[in-house]
């Protein structure tokens, strides 16, 4: 799932981003309201985390603009302003939840997950399937032919991306941007290593391989019987 953080304090943003990535999310960051608005309008995010006090455009103005376009993406507002009137203003501006600083990351994560649960059934599939390979996004559980496959968070995200693009060639650049959140090539074999590990878990003990390397192009997850 893709999350956008709009936060001008880089230390705070880095802390949140690290925690969300460890929890299995793909995260983008904007350091001011104008950049945040642009990313929110042009990107495909499952939820936004928006600081209230931002340079160039404040958080409430950003949210109001998004709502005026009809965008219903859930928004968690972060703010040091914790009075009742402040919270009410945030919710009336279009925020779905309001978290007062300082806060524990565990609470932020729980609130974000609660927001995602509310909209998930309407927004996207919660069960992905390719042949006998199944991924339950709500339970974060993967099985093949009924056998549970244990995956690390990055492996889970990688497989989710492959399954969402089943039957399509997925390039290294696509994986770097969408799974690793890199917008440059780190010139390492990190993708090859992770794909190899994932293939050993998904295909090794099964008769029909699903994950293939397309030389010079990328990777392909598909059901050969289709």
N, C-alpha and C positions, 0 to 999 in steps of 0.2 A: 504493500500500500504506500502511496505517495503523500508525504506531508510537507507543507510549506511553513517555515518559521519566519515571521517578520519581527525582528528584534534588533535594536541598534546597539545594544551592549554585546560585544563580540564574545566576551567570556561566558556570559549567560547563554547566548545562542550556541556556542560550542559545547557547553555542558549538556544542553537539551538535545542537541543534534547527536552527540555521542551516545546518550542514553537511548534515544529512539532507534538509532541504527543497531545498537546491541539488542534491542527488542524486536528487530526484524523489519523495520520500516526503511523506506527510501526517503531521504530528506533533502530539501532545498532550503537555502537561507537567503533572505533579503535584509539589508541593513537599514533601509529607510522605507517610508510609506509609498513613495512613487515606484520604487523598484518592486516592492511587494505587490502593489496593485497590478503592475504589468505582468509579473509572473503568475499571479492568481487568475488573470484574465486569459493568458495565453497557455498556461500549463494545464495539466490534468491531475488535480489533487483530490484526495479523499477527505482531507481536513486541513484547516489552517489554524496556526497558533499565532496570535497577533498581540504584540505589546501595545498598550494604549498610547503611551507617549513616544512618538516617533518623529524624527526629522523629516522635512519636506512635505509630509502628509500624516496627520495623526491617525491612530488606529481606528477610531470611531468613524472618521470620514472615509477611510478606506473601506470599512465594512459596509457603510451606507451606500457607497458607490457600487459595490458588488451586488448588494441586494436590489438596487435600482435596475440592474441589468437582468434580474431574474435568477441569478445564481443562488443555489440553495446549499452549497458546500458548507458543512458545519464549521463553526468558528469558535475556538476557545480563546478568550481574551485574558491576557496577563496584565496586571497593573498593581502599582504600589498604592493606588487610591482605593481604599477599602470600605468607605462609608456606604450606607444603604443607597443613598442617592447616586453615588458613583456606579454601583453595581446595576441599579435600575437603568441608568443612562446607557450602560454598555449593552444590556439585554434589549432595550428599546431600539438601539442603533442597528440591531440585527445579529448580535452575538448569541450563541447558543449556550454558552457557559462562561463563567467569570471566576478567575482564580487570582487571589490576592497574594502579592509578594510580601515576605518570603514564603516559599512553599517547599514541600518535599517533592522530589522528582516522582516518587511512587504515587503521590496524589495526582500530579499532572498526567502521568501515564494512565491511571485509572479513569480519570475524567475524559481523556482523549478516547480511550477504548469504549467508554460508555456512549460517547457521541457517535462513534463509528458503528456501534451495534444498532443504534436507533435508525440509521439510514441505510445500512448495508443491504437488507432484503430488497429495497427498492432500487439501489444503485448498481448492484453487480451480483454475479453468481457467487455463491459461497462454496460450491462444490465443482471442482474441475476434474475432467476425466479424459484420458487418452488410452484406448483399449482397456486393459485391466489395471491401469495406473490411476489412482484416485487421490485427490488432494482436498481435504476439508479445511477451508480457510478460517472458519470460526474456531475449530478445535486445534488448528495448526497440526494436522495429522495427515500423514501420507501412507498409503498402502498400495501394494501391488499383488493382485490375485489373493487379496485378503490378508497378506503378510504385512505387518507394520514395518515401515522403513524409517529408521532414526536419522534425522538430518540436523546439521548445525544451522543456525539462523541464516547465514549467507547461502548455504546450499538450498535451504527452503526457498529463499527469494529467487535464486537462480532457476530452480525447477518451476516455480510459479510463473516466471517470465516465459520459460520455454513452453509451458502448458497453455498459457494465454495466447501463444503464437504457434500453436501446434500446426504442422504442415507448412510452415514458413521458414525460410532460411534466416537465421538470426546472426547478425554480424558481431564481431568483437566490439566495434564502436557502440552498437546498440547496448550490449551488455555492460560496457564501461560506464555509459551514461545512466542507464536505468537500474542496474543492480549495484554497481559500485559508486554511483554518483560522482564519477570522474568526467570532467569535460576536457580531458587531455589523455594521451597515451602514456602510461607510466613506464613503458618499455620494459615490462617484466612479463613473466609467463604465468601471472596470477590467474588468468582466465583458464588457461590450459590445465593448470593444477586442479582448480575447483571443478571444472567439467569432468576431468578424469576421476576425481573422487566421487562425483555425483553419478557418473556412469557405472562405477563399480557397485554402487548401492542400488541403482535402479535396474540395471541390466544383467549384472554378473550371474545371478542365480536363476535366471529366467531364459526360456527357450528363444523368445523373440526379442531382439534388441530394438529399443525405441529411440535412443539418442545417438545421433550419427554426426561425424565430422565431415563437412563438405569442404574439401581441399580448396584453398584459395578464396573461400567465401565466408564460412562460419560454421554454424551448427544447425541441426535439424532434428526436432522431436516429432515423430509421426508414427501412426499406426500403419504398417505396411499392407494390411489387409483392406484398407480403405482406398 
